Amino acid sequence: MNVNIQTVHFDADDKLVDYVTKKVEKLNTFHDQILKVDLFLKLDNVVHSIKDKVVEIKVHVPKYDFFVKASSKSFEESFDNAMDSIVSQIKRKKDKLAA
């Protein structure tokens, strides 16, 4: 599985990158044919004083792509919400294929 992490409008510290990488590695337990994971960490509303932390996750498996976007006041919270959504999408798709 190839993990691609991109940050937009800022440089992520090592702690955040390690946190995200460890969690993304666990996606293999839900689907064994994950080819690539694209992860985008963005600061939204940079012009204004409110800075929402936006996380977008794109998971590529053969013949299908999963995508989720989440935002909150911290990257960890946004990422956790996005991970929960992507895991449920993967499980739903796998259940449909098994049925």
N, C-alpha and C positions, 0 to 999 in steps of 0.2 A: 504494500500500500504506500503510495506516494502522497506525502502531506506538504501542501504549499500554503504558507502563511504570509499574508500581505497586510501591511499596515498603511492606512491612508491618513494623511495630515499629522502624523506623529511617529515617533520611534518607540516600539514596545520594549519594556525592560525584560531581562532574562527570566525573571520570576513569572511574568505573565506568559511568556512563550513556553516555558517548561510546564506550567499549569495546563495550558491549552493542548500541548502535544501529548501529555500523559493521558488526558481524557479522550482525545481523538483516537489514540491507539486502541482504546477499549471498543471502538466501533466494530472491530473484527469479530467480537463475540456475537454480534447480532447478524452479521452478513459476512460470509467467507470469501466473496468475490469482489470486494471493494478494490477498485483500480486506483482511484485518486480522490483526495479530499482537498478542496480549495476553501481556505478560510480567510475571510476579510475582516479586519478590525478597523473600524472607522470612527472618527469623531464627527458627530453631526452638529449642525448649527454653529459652526466655528465663528461665523461673523457675530453672532449674538453671544451673550454671556452664558447662556444655557448650553452645556455641552453634553449631549446624550452620547452614550457609548453604544455603537451599533456593531453587531456581530452577524455576519452572513456566512453560512456553511453550505457548500455544494458538495455532495457526495456522488461520485460516478461509479456505477456498477454496469456490467454488460447490459445493453439495451434499455437502460433507465438511469435517470438522474434525479436525485433528491435535492431540494433546496429549502432553506429556512432562513428567516431574518428576524432578529430580536434586538430590542434596544431597551436600555435602562440607564441608571446613573453610574453603574460600574461595569467594567468588562467581564468580571467574573460572573456577575448575576446575568448579564446578557448572554454570555456563553453557556451557562448552565441551562437557561431557558431554551436556547437554540438547540442544545444537545438533547434535551428531553423531547423536543418536537421532532428532531431528525430520527431519534431512536424509535419513536412511535410510528413515524412514517415507514421506516424500514421494516418494523415488525408487521405493520398492516399489509404491506406489499408482499412480504414473505408468506403471511397467512393466506392471502388471496391466491398466490402461486401454488401453495400446498393443497388448497381446497379443490 
